[in-house]
Amino acid sequence: MQRKPFWKLLLAGLGYMVLGNLMSAIMTIAASVVANIAAIMVVLFILTLFVFYSLCFTVAFKDGQHERLLVKNHRVESASSKRWTLAGVIMLVVMLIPSILLFIDAKVRLFDGFLIPYRMICGMIYPLSLAMGVNYADIELLPDFYPLIFAACYVLIPLATTLGFVFGFEDKFNPDKFMYEKK
């Protein structure tokens, strides 16, 4: 048992991030029957935020548990929590690329109909875009600041991955620690 290389952690993080966006897009498409009700879209956006950030948290949490076992068995001297902060920043940069392309497309009109694939790539943003009234495929009508708002939704990825690693390494969710704590 040894520490996983950084590139494997990053691939796992990117995979969970893609899964979170895919699950969010599927949830939004399933709720498209009631997409004209803004309150339902806001609740759906909160749920997609929860799904996406839970998966980002989970991948780092699992690695934190693995690191705790490595330190406990004296395989490594100390844990490396900065790895997940760096992985979270890289994951954030990857998720900012579609929003930057959407912003450029709104200005220059590079791609034809990029808003529809953008919603599938960034599934967490899909219900927010519907709640904000972006339910058309015509990019000309998109205000300039909307891609910036969409990009801002991903800002908490490094925090989620860092917290996931810390909670996994410190065994915060162990029921014996908080249910049977000695006082």
N, C-alpha and C positions, 0 to 999 in steps of 0.2 A: 504494500500500500504506500503510495507516494503522492506528492502534490501534483495536481493536474497542471499541464502547461497553460499559459495565458491564452493561447489561441483556441484551445478547446473550451475554456470558460467563456470566451467571447463568442464562439460559435453557438454554445448552448444559450447564452443570453440573447443573441440575435434570433435563434430559433424560437425561444419562448416569446420574444417580442413579436415576431411574425404571427405566431399562434394567437397571441392576444389581439392583434389587429384583425386577424381572420375571424376569430370568434365574435369580436365586436361588430364586424361587418355583417356577419350572418344574423346576429341579434337584431340589427337595425333593419335589414332586409325583411326579416320575419315580422317586424312591427311596422312595416311600411303601409299596412292597411289603415293604421290610425296615425299616419305621419302628419296629418293636417292639424292634430291637436298638439299645441306647443307644450303643454304641461307633461304629456307623455314623452315627448322627445327630450325634455329636460331630465326627467327621471331615467330615461334610457341612456342619456349621456353620462349621468352619474354612475349608472351600472356598468357602462363600458369603461369608464375611468377605473372603476374598482377591478374589473376583470383584467384590464391591461396592466395596471400597477401591481396587482396580486401576482401575476405571472412573472413580472420583473423581480418582485420580492422573492418569489419561490425559488427561482433558479439560484439566486445568491444565498438564500437560506440553506439550501441543500449543500452548497459548497462550504458554508460556514460549519455545518454539522460535520462534514468530512474533515475539515481543518481541525476541528476540536478533537476528533479521534486521533488525528496525526500527532497533535501536541500531547495528548494524553498518553499515547503509546511511545512517546519520545522519538518519533520518526523525523520530526522537524523541531527546531528550537522555539519558534514563535510563529504566530499567524501573520499573514500578510493581508490586512484589510484594505490597503491602498489598491490592490488589484481590482477589486470590484468597483471602487470609485472611478478608476481609469476605464474599466469596461463599461460602466454606466455613461461616462462622457462619450465614449466611442459610439455606444448605442444611441445616445442623444444626437450626435452628429449624423448618424445614418438616418434617423427619423426626421432630421431637419432638411435633408436633401429634397424630398418630394415637395415640401412647403416652399422651398427656395425656387424649385422648378415651376410651381404654380404661380408664384409671385412674378417670375420672369415671363411666364406665359401670359399672364394678365397684362403685362406691359408691352411685350413685343409680339405676341401671338405666334409663338414658335410651333406649338403642337395644336392639332385640331381635336377638340374634345378631350382635353387632358383632365378635366374635372371629374369625369366618370371613373377613369382608372385611379385617380388620386384618392377618391373615396374608398376604393377597394384596397389600395395600398395602406392607407391610413384609416383603418376601420374605426378606430376610437373617435375620430373626428366626424365621422359620417352623421351621427345624430345631432351633433352641434351644428353642422352645416345646414341640416334640415330645419333645426330650430331657429337658426339665424335667417332663414328664408332663401338659402342657396339651394333651391330644388330644381335648378335648370342646368342644362349642359352648356349653355352659352357663356363662355368665359368673359365676354365683353362687358357683361353686367356685374361682374364681381368687383366689389370695392377693393382698393389697394391694400387696406389694412387687414382684410380677412385672412390672407395667408399668414400674416404675422400672429394673429390670434390663434390660428390653427397650430402654428409652430410652438407657441407658448404652452400649449397643452402637454407637450412632451418634456418640459423643463425639469420635472421631478424624477426623471429616470435615474440619474446618479444617486439621488437621495434614497430612492426605493431599493436600489441594489446594495448600497452601503448599509442601510438598515437591515436588509435581509441577511447580509453576511454577519453583521454584529449579533442579530437575534439568534441566528443559527449557531454561531461560535460560542456565545454565552449561554446557550440552551434556555432561552427565555420562555419557550412554550412547553417546557417540561412540567407536567401536572404535579409531580412530587415537589417541585420547588415552590410553587405558589399555593398549593392546597394543604400541604403538610409541613408548612414552615414552622420551625421552632421559634417560640417567642420568649 
